[in-house]
Amino acid sequence: QGGVPFDEVQVWLDKPDTKEKILSYSPAGKVPVLVEDGRSIWDSLAICEWAAEQNTALWPADPAARALARSVSAEMHAGFPALRTQLPMNIRATRRVPITPDLQQDIDRVVEIWSTCRCENGADGDWLFGAFSVADAMYAPVATRLRTYRIDLPDAAASYVETLYADPDFRDWQAAAETEEDILRIEEVGE
């Protein structure tokens, strides 16, 4: 969706050399990491900002919408602790879990964000801000968690999840995730 080409390097998880391999790309020893011309960018929001510098259409053109997109992206990046803990990322699974009050609060906030973004800024498309943006990339993992754990959503939020799952680039990412076995992908650009 972002229109920025890259190559992937596969790193197997839970192997004796996993940490060493990740550290060879990321000084923080964490993923995601993107390598451009030998320089590492090792934070998902920093990677998104880099991608938006390559393709300015990844943030909304309108300053108010762009500020909102950055705010909700940062909120996703730093927030939703119950959702992250109680609904771990596993695109290959399907199951239900008990909904705690903290988890429900996170889910309600996500639904509110999606509704606000789509109602106020998405009139010209199915994405959060009309066209695909960094905000959509940031919320794709949330959408997969909501689908994995079969979280009941209002129609508008369920429609947004369907928009993500119908996207060809998302389907490619999903297919790769469903077939890989304990692989961590590190993106390399310009090498």
Secondary structure, 3 states (H helix, E strand, C coil): CCCCCCEEEEEECCCCCHHHHHHCCCCCCCCCCEEECCEEECCHHHHHHHHHHHCHHHCCCCHHHHHHHHHHHHHHHHCCHHHHHHCCCCCCCCCCCCCCHHHHHHHHHHHHHHHHHHHHHCCCCCECCECCCHHHHHHHHHHHHHHHCCCCCCHHHHHHHHHHHHCHHHHHHHHHHHHCCCEEEEEEECC
